[in-house]
Amino acid sequence: LSSEAATRFGRGLDPELALLGAVRATQLLREHAHGQVARGLIDVYPAPPERPVIDLTPQEVERLLGVAVPAERIQAILESLGFGVAAARPGVLQVTVPTHRRDVRLAADLVEEVGRIYGYDNLPDTLMADELPPQRRNLPYLLTERARDILVGCGLQEVITYSMTNIESVARLTPGAPPPDPASFVRIANPLSQERNIMRQTLADAMLQTLASTLRVAGRALLFEIGRVYLPRPGQVLPDEPQRVCIGLAGPRGPRAWGCDPSQPLDFFDLKGIVEALLERMGVRGAAYEPLTSPTYQPGRAATVRVGEQVLGSLGEVSPAVRDAYDLPPARTCLAELDLEAILALAAQIRQMEPISRFPAVTQDLAILVDEAVPAARVYELIRQGGGELLRQAVLFDVYRGEQIPAGKVSLAYALTYQAPDRTLTDEEVARVQGRIVRLLEQKLGAALRG
């Protein structure tokens, strides 16, 4: 907002205002206090500032404004604003800047004053004389922003943490193991403190610290960070700086509100759902999740994410020892760290859309018995393979272990949706496809239908 203070401190005070102020004060004293004004004026002004004198030509005004303004009009405009104008030589105006215009020091400043009074609406529209250069999108930036939007849409809040850390803090991620070798980190020559003396190689350390500080004042935390890590490479002066994305979850699944059950904590499957949503909406296809054993995560509640042979990262529930090391509450804490640059490289720039069939779908349930060691992802893969194009969707909706199930076996129940794009499927067609799925599961996994 424009104010007297903004004008005073933005443009500065006129050094010659002291004389005007003294005269005005004397006048007020005479009018209201019946003071007697002595003759003369004492002004201690040892170093009056030099007034800038700027040469200005009509050609310069035309060059900057794009319109020819006569020299007489230029002189009249500047004199109306308090500038002193004299014709130094033919075609050149010598402009003396008043002391109160401390913002005018160049010929371009004078041209701006002329244009302001002449009227910007009187300036002609002029197109460029050349073609615009080709416009290219910054695809990595756009995809990174898409990843941010997806995670925010999942209910997460972005945080930004320090890129510097220390060996003792990083060692808390692997309790019971030897601390990392300081020589393998980028060391800061003049750290502000010994707590920030190396560059980080993971976002997980700072994320767990942020979760701990957040949970001290809030009941739940759903956070993510997109940032760089610093990996030294032999023979390179500078380290590699790949981007990573880290996700941290802790607390109840829903906020404290009517209809929400605060006794249900966020767990591995909530985290896996967020990672799946991120990859699916980024257009990354074929992601697989494999069991992971790591001192950072709780056994049986961690997985590696990969696409083909490329590992994208890891996710899981933090082990109790790591929770204690970071002073986290004794409740489930979920952590994921993914290679964002690998995700961006696999992301689809154009999303392929499929037409919606106008024919009705057929839904049937399939319950099978498989060995406990068989991953559900492998079962899903074979179901999709056996169903072919007619199988639109396969959803695992029940996992059962009980007295009716043989030892070492587990019952998996899937809801299978069949639909054709050009016709209504008959019962025989659906039975034939489902029979093919069952035979494939029997051959590959030794599965059996649950009666």
N, C-alpha and C positions, 0 to 999 in steps of 0.2 A: 504494500500500500504506500502511496506517495504521502509523505509527511514532511513537516518542517525539518525534523531531525535527519530524515533521509537525505533531503536536499543539502543540509548543512555539512553532513559528514561525507556525502558522496562527491560534492563539487568543491568543498572547502569554503572557508570564510574569506570575504574580501578584506585584504589588509587595510584598505582605506576607509573601512566602516567606522573606525575610531573617531575620525573627524566629524562624520555625520552624527554619530551617537552623542558626542560632546555638545554639538550645536543644539540637537534636539533636547538634551537634558537641561541645557541652559535656558532654552525657551520655556520648558515646563516649570522650572524654578521661578522664572520671572512672572508667569501667568498665575500660578497657583500658590506660590509662597512669597510673592511680592519681593523677590530678590532683585538686587542691583547688579546689572551685568557690566563688568569692566571692559574697557576697550582693548582690543588686540587678542591675539591667539598664540599660545605656546604649544608647539607640537614637537615633541622629542621623537624624531623619526630618522634614526641614523642610517638605515639601509633600505630605502624604498625599493621594491622590486621593479625590475625592468619590464616594461610592457612589450610583449612579443609583437613584432612587425612581420607580417606575412604577405608575400607577393601572390596575387591571384589574377589569373587571366580568364577571359570568357571562354577560351578554348578548353581550359581545364574543367570549367563548370560543365561545358557541353560533353566532354569526354566521360565524366562521372555520372551525369544525370541523363545523358542521351537526348537532350533537347537544348537548342540554342537560346540563351537568355541574353538580351542586350546588356552592354556594360552599364548603361544608365539605370536599368532595372536592378542589376546586381548591387550597384552603389546605394540605391534607395532602400533596398531591403536591409543591407548591412547597417546603414546609418539609423534605420528605424529600430534596430536591435541594440544600439549603443556603441557600435564599432566606429572608429574613426577611419575614413576612407579618403585617400588622395591619389591623384593620377601621377605615379612616379615617372613613368615614361609611356609613350604611345602603346596602347593595348595592354598595359599592366596596371592593376590597382594595388596600391600599397595600403594594407589594412592594419590598423593598430587595435589590438585586442584590449578591451577594458579590463580593469583589475578584477572585477567580479565574475568574469568568464574564465575561470581557471581550467575549464574543460576544453578550451579551444587552443590548440597548439600547432595544428597542421592546416595546409590548404584544404584537405579533405573535410576537416571540421567546418570550415567556412562554407564549402559546397553543401554540406548537410544543412546548414542554417538557411542557405538560399533555397534549397529544395523544399524545406519545411514550410517556408512562407510562400514560395511560388505555388505550392500545392502538389502533393504526390498524385492526386487524381488528374493533374494536367500533364503528367509525364507520359510519353507514348509507350505502347507495348511493343517490345522488340524481341523477335525470336532469335535463337542461336543461329549462327551462320554455318554450323556444322551439325552432323548427325550425333545423336546421343551414343555413347559407347554401349556395347552389348551388356545387358544386365545379367549377372550370374548370381545364383543363390549360394549362400554359405551353408551347404548341406550339413556339415557336422554340427554347426551351431543350431540349425533348425531342428535336427533330430534330438540334440541334447535338451532343447526346450520342450520338445514333445515328451521326452522321458520325464521331465519335471512335471509337466501338466498331468501326465498319467498318474504319477505317485501322489500328487496333490489330490487328484480325483479319487484316489483310494483312501483318502482321509489322513494322509501323512502331512507333516509340517517340515519344511526344509530348515536345516541348521548349517552354519558355517563355522568350522573350528580351525584352530591353529594348524599350520603345516609343520610346526616344529614340535618335537617331543624329546624323550630321553630313554635310555636303554632300560632303566628300572621300570618305567611305565609300560613299555612294550613287552617286557618279560612277563608281565601279569597275564598275558594272553595264553601262555603255555606253562601253567603251573607244573612243577616237578621236573621240568626240562632245563638244561643249561641256558643261561641268558644268551641272547643273540650276540654275535661278534660285532663290536663297535666299528671295526674296520670295514664292515660290509655296508655301512650307512654313510650318507653324505653328512660330514661334520661341519658345523658352523664355526668359522674362525673367531668371531667376536660375539658370542651369544649374550643376550640380555640377562639370562640366568641359566644355571645349570639344568633347570627343568626344561629348557628349550635349546638344547645344544646339538641336536641332530635333526635331519629332515625325515619325515615319516615315510614308511614303506607300506603302510596299511591305514585304512580309515577306521578300522574296528576299535582301536585303542581310544581315540577321541570320542567315538560314538558311545562306548560304554561309560566313559566319564560323563558325557552329556546326559545319558539316561539316568545315571546316579544322581546328578544335581537336579534334574527335572523331577524325579520321583520324590525328592525331599519336600517339594512344594506342591506337587500335583499327584493325583491318584493314578493317572495313566499317561503313557507317552507313546506316540507313534511318530517317529522321526526318520528323516533320510538326509543324506548329504551326497552331493556330487562334487568331487574334488580330485586333485592330482596327488599322485605318490611319486617318490623320487628314487629311482633304481640305478645305482652306478653300473657302468658297463666297462669291462677291461678295454683299454685302448681309446676310450672316449674321455674328453676333458669334461664335458657336461653329462649329467645323468639323463636317462630316459624319464619322461614325465607323463606316463599314461593316466587317463582319467578312470576313476572308479566310482561306483555308486554303492553306498552303504545304507542299510535299513536297520532300524532298531525298534523293537516293540516290547512293551511291558505294561502290566496292569490289566484291569478287566476288559472284556471284549467290547462292552458298550459303555457309554457314559452313564453317570448316575442320573437316571431319569425313569419316569413311569414306563413300564413295558420292557425295561432292560434288566437282565439278570446280572448283578455285579459279582456273583460267585463264579462266573465262567471266565477264566483268564485267557488272554491271548496266548496262543501256542504255536507249535510248528506249522500246523495246517493253515492258520491265518497268514503266517509269513509266506508259506509256499503259494497260497492263493494270490498274494500281492505280486510275487515274482512271476507267477504264471500270467497275471494280467499285464504286467509290464512287457514281458516278451511277446505275448499274443498281440497287444496293441501296437507294438513296435514292428510287427510283421516278421518276427523271428519264428521260423517253423522248425519242427523236429527236436524240440528241447526234451532231454531225458534227465531223470533224477536217479542217482545211484547212491547207495548207502556210503557214509563217510565216517571214518574213525579219526578223531582229532582231539587233542587235549583241551582245545577251546570249547568243544561242544559236548553235550551230554550223550552218552552212548545210546544208539537206537533212535536218536532224534536229530540227526544231521544228514545232509545229503550234498552231493556234488552236482552242479548243473552243467550239462554238456550238450553240444550240438555236434553230432558226429564224433570226431576225435578231438574237437576243440573244447577245452574246459572254460566255461564262462565265470565260474565262481563257486561259492559254497554258501549254505544256509543251515541254520539249526538253532536249537535251544542251548543257551550258554550253560556250561557245567557249573555245579555248585561251588567248586574251588575258584573259578574265575569270578563268579558273582561275589564271593567273599572278598576276593582281592580288590575288586572295584567298589566295595562297600554298597552293593546293590541289595535291595530287600530280598528276603528268602521266598521268592516267587519266580515263576517262569519268566525268563528274559530271552527274547528271540533276536538273532543277529544274522544278517546276510551281507556279503560283500561280493560284488560282481564287477567284471571287467567291462566298463562302459564302451570302450573303443571296440572291443570285439562285438558287442551288441550292435553298435552303430554300423559296423561293417556287414553284419548279417541282416540288418533292418531292410525291409522292403520300402522302396521309395514310393511305389504306386501300389495301393491296396487293390487286390483282385476281388471283385464282388461277384457273387453267384446269384442267379435268378431264383426267385421264390416260386416253388411249385404251387400250382393252383389245385393240385389233386390232394386228397386226404392222406395223412400219414397213419401208419400202423405201429403201435407200440406193444412190445412183448417183453416179458421178464425172462432172464436166464440166470439160474443159480448153479454154480459148479463147485466141485471140491478139488482143491489143488494142494500141493505141499506147502507148508509154512514158508519154506525158503524161496518160493517163486514170487518175484516182485509183481505187484498188481500192474505195473507199467507194461510188463511183458505180456500179461493176459490181455490188456487193452490193445496192445499192438497186434496180437493175433486175431482178436475180434474184428478190428478194423480191416485187417488183411482178408479175413474170410468173408466179411460182409460186402466188400466191394463198393460199387457206386450206389447201390440201393440202401446201404446203411448210412443214414444221415447223422446219427448220434448214438453214443454209448456212454452211459453214466453209471458209475459204481455207487449204489445207494445203500448197500448193507455188507458188513463184514461180521461173520458169526463164528464163535468158538464156543462149544458147549458139550453137553453129555452125548448128544446125538451125532457129534462129529468125531470121527476116529482120531486117535492121537497122532500128532504131527501133521494134521490136515487143517485147512481153513475153508470156510464157505464164503464165496464172493458172489454177490447178486448184482446183476447189471440190468438197467432199463435200456432196451434197444429200440431205436426208432427207425422204421423203414419208410422210404418215400421215393417215388419215381417222378421225374420231371415231366413226363409225357402221358402218363396213364395212372389209373387206380390199380394198385397192386391187389392181386388175388391172394386168397389164403394159401393156395398151393405155392405161389411164388415166394411168399414170406417163409413158409415152412421149408422150402428148398434151400433158401439162403441161410436160415438159422441152423439147419442140419449141416450145411457146409462149415459153419463156424464151430459147431460142436465137434465134428470130426477133426478139424484142424487142431483144436485144443487137446483132444485125446491123443493125437499123433505127436504133437510137439511137447506137451507138458504132462501127459498121462492123466489129464483131468477126467472127472466123471460128473455126470449130471446128478444134482442133488434131488432125490425124490420127495 
